[in-house]
């Protein structure tokens, strides 16, 4: 066996010891538990990031790339915004709720962000905005702060949370597809794992 082959064989698999699969969405009480902790700690950036992540349902790469002018104009936060997705190169719209607008205004004012600035600038001189890796580390801190297992949650937790709540409330798959910016309905079905959830709900309601 040559040196290259030996090195390849000794390489530790990237997913060794990790929980792989769909990341769990947050429940409503968990959303508020994290939000209240961030409010009490006056963590303006994290509160704004948490709220816009929930509202926008954006992938991490699109979320950290947001600029102030994507969500605001002249100091006023939009009620609805639209961004171009990096993965699909298709636009997706999202709502910005009142509490999220307040959190964003507080963060933008405190950091004196201009319209052309990234909404969540990097603290490193090498990049203009927060990296997806940094965002992932922040999400871990959030879920850990309320006693959740961080291996079961991740950045896709933030993307899935509101979409899952909307589906469970309305059962409107097409609406959720549009909100997530999926090109195919079957992608939405797989992403939410709703077939399994619905089957379990039916089983729970069936007495034998």
N, C-alpha and C positions, 0 to 999 in steps of 0.2 A: 504494500500500500504506500503510495507516495505521500509527501508531506501535506499537499492540498487535501487529499481524500481523508487523511487522518484528522486534519483540522475540522473538516466538514462533519465527520462522524462525532467529534467531541462537542460540537456546537450545541448549546442548550436551546431547545425549542422556545420560540418567543412567547408561547402561551402556557408554558409550564407553570403550574401553581396558580393560574388565573381562572376566574369564572368567565367562560366564553358563552355568548348568546345574547338574546335581547335584554337590554337594560330595563329595569322596572321603572314605570312612571311614578311620580309622586302622588300621594293621596292629598285630598283637599286640606286635611288637618296638618299634614306634613309641610305643605306649601306655606301655610300660615305660621307654623312653628319656626321655619327658617326665616321667613320675612320679619317676624316680630323680633327675633334675635338680632338681625341685621339693623333693624330700626333702633333698638335699644342701645346697640353698640355704636350707632351713628356711622356705620360703614357705608358712606354714600355711594362709592363706586360699586361695591358688591350688591347693594340694594338695587341700584339702577340696572346692573348686569343681570341679576336674578329675575327682576320683573320683566325686562325686555326679552330675556330668553324664554320665559313662560309664554308671554303674549305672542311673540313673533313666530315661534315654532321653527326657527331657522336652524340649519346645520351649523355646527361650531365654526366652520371656516367662513360662512357668510355672516355670522353674528359678530365675530371679532373684527371683521373687515368693515363694519358699518362706520359711516362718517356722520358727523353732526347734521349735515345737509340732507342725509337720507331720511331723517326722522323729524327735522325741525326747519323752520324758516323764520328769520327775524326774531328769534327768541321764543317763538311759539311752537310747541310740540304738536305734530300732526295727530289727528284722531286715527288716521289710516296711513300706512306707508307702503311703498312698493320697492323691491330690490331685485336685481338680476342674480339668479343662483349660479354659483361657480360650477356646480356639477352638471346641471342640465342646460345651462345657458338660456333658461326661461325665466320670465318674471314671476314673482309671487307677491301677493298682497297680505298684509296682516293688520290687525287692529291694535291700537295702543290705548289701554284703559286709563282711566283717570289717575289711579294710584301709580301707574307706571309713568305717566306724564309728569307727575309731581316729583317722582324719584329722579327722572332724567333731568328735569329742570334744576333740581338741587345739585346734582352731580356736575352738570355743564357749568353752572354758575360758580361753584366752588373751585373748579379747575380752570375756569376762564377759557373754555374751549371755543375756538372760532368755528365758523360754519364749515370750513374746509378741513378741519382737524378730524382725525379718527375719534370715534366716540369713546373708545377704550384704548388710549395710547399706551405703548409699551414703556416700561421703566428701563428698558435696555436701549443703548444707543444704536444697536444693530438693526432694529426693526421699528417700523412706524406704529404698529398696533400690537396689542396683546396677542400672543401666540395661542394656537389651539391647545398646545401642551399646558400652558399656564392656565388657560380656561378649565381644562380637565382637572388640574390640581385644585382649583378653587371649588369646583363642583364637589370634589371629594371632601373638602373641608366643610362645605354646607351640610352634606348628608351625615357626616360623622358628628357634627355639632348637635344633632337631634337624636343620636344613638342608632342610626341606621348602618347597615353593613356596606361599606364603600365599594366592595367588590360587586355588589348587585346593582350599582347605580353608576351613571356616567353622563357625558355630555348629551347622549341621545335620550337620557331621562328627561332633560329639559325640553327637548324637541317633542317627545312623545306625550308629555304630561297633559297639556291642555287639549291636544288632539284626542287623547283617550277619554278625557272627561266629556268632551263635546259628543263623541260617538256614543258613549254610554247614556248620555242624556237624550240624544236625538235619533240614534241609529241611522243617521244620514251619512252613508259612506262617501257619496259623491262630494258632499260639502267638505268632509275631512280631506279627501283627495286634493281638492283645490287649495285648501289651507296649507297643506304640507308641500304643495307644488309637485306632486307625483305625476308622472306622465301616464301611468297605467293604474287602473283600479286594483289589480291584483297585487301591485306593490304596496298599496295602502293596507290591504287585507293582511298581507304577511307582516308588514311593519307593526301594525297594532296587535297582531296575534289574536284578532277578534273571534276567529272561528273556534279556537280553543276556549276563550273566555265565555262565549255564548253557550257552548256545549256544557261547560261546567255550571253555568247559571241554570240551564234547563235541568241538569242532573240534580242540582240543589233543590229545585222546586218539585221534583218528582218523588213521591213517597211510594215505597213498595213494602 
